[in-house]
């Protein structure tokens, strides 16, 4: 993973950062990607990805992993079939995947994203687990976001997933203390 640097800044009194009540804004790579996660989650570097957990490991029951992927130059970067890429990348190995749901697509200004849910056998716990994986393309970047949780907690975590997708922004660089567009 790239060098990790966490910085806490004091917001100006007239800042424009807004998150839905009960959520906080997570900004990566100076605005390359940002989205909302539930308030109070623990954010730290993981193995190959940034991780946000509902509680510190090993007491967590939901994990969001975020990987910024390089955007290669060339005409194909904007036209690569995201749905097919996700379908091929989000299957788990062999028969460990119990269910792979359909790939869903969302298009809006500045970001195209596809996502799907899979259920699989967690190798550490030897029980069924769920993951929702999103592959998004925005201005100059791809990002891969995965949320993992236990099936019995689906109703608890789906609103957080929906808010993550709704609030996902890419390539909107802003002044960190004000939330206004960078100049």
C-alpha positions, -999 to +999 in steps of 0.1 A: +000+000+000+011+035-006+025+056+022-001+063+049-005+097+063-034+107+085-040+144+090-066+161+113-074+197+104-095+222+121-125+232+100-134+268+094-166+280+111-182+284+076-171+251+061-194+233+036-186+197+045-219+179+051-227+142+059-260+126+066-267+125+104-249+095+119-222+095+093-187+110+088-169+119+055-139+098+046-115+116+021-087+098+004-058+110-017-068+147-013-102+142-029-095+115-054-122+096-036-146+104-008-177+089+007-195+087+040-191+060+066-209+055+099-197+079+126-171+066+150-156+039+128-119+031+132-099+040+100-064+026+095-041+012+069-046-025+062-028-050+041-030-036+006-060-014+014-073+013+037-097-002+062-127+012+081-141-010+109-172-005+130-150-015+161-113-022+165-101-055+153-108-083+163-141-071+178-154-057+145-185-071+127-182-050+095-152-040+075-149-016+045-117-019+025-107+007-001-081+003-027-072+032-051-061+017-085-039+034-110-056+048-141-036+040-171-034+064-200-050+055-233-084+054-251-095+021-234-094+035-199-128+052-203-145+024-221-133-007-202-164-028-193-166-023-155-195-048-151-175-076-167-143-067-148-162-068-115-180-101-123-146-117-131-128-101-101-155-105-074-160-142-075-143-161-047-121-191-054-138-223-066-167-236-047-162-213-017-186-188-033-221-199-022-240-171-041-228-144-064-256-118-070-261-099-102-239-069-111-257-036-107-246-004-124-250+033-114-240+062-136-239+098-125-218+128-133-182+122-125-185+086-115-195+053-130-198+024-106-208-013-106-214-035-076-225-069-065-231-090-034-215-124-028-218-149-001-188-172+007-172-194+033-150-173+056-118-193+059-109-181+093-144-185+109-156-214+088-190-198+084-209-180+057-200-143+052-213-116+029-194-090+009-205-062-013-179-050-038-179-018-058-157-010-087-159+027-096-143+048-124-140+085-120-118+114-130-083+099-134-088+069-111-104+035-104-114+025-069-123-008-054-145-008-023-155-039-004-178-042+026-177-075+045-202-086+072-220-116+086-254-125+070-273-121+102-263-084+103-274-077+067-302-054+078-278-034+100-252-028+074-271-023+041-281+013+050-243+020+055-236+005+021-263+024+004-250+057+019-215+048+008-227+044-028-249+075-027-222+097-013-193+083-034-175+112-052-143+109-073-119+136-085-136+165-067-107+182-051-116+206-023-099+228+002-097+205+033-107+231+059-136+246+040-150+219+018-151+243-011-136+235-045-098+238-047-083+265-070 
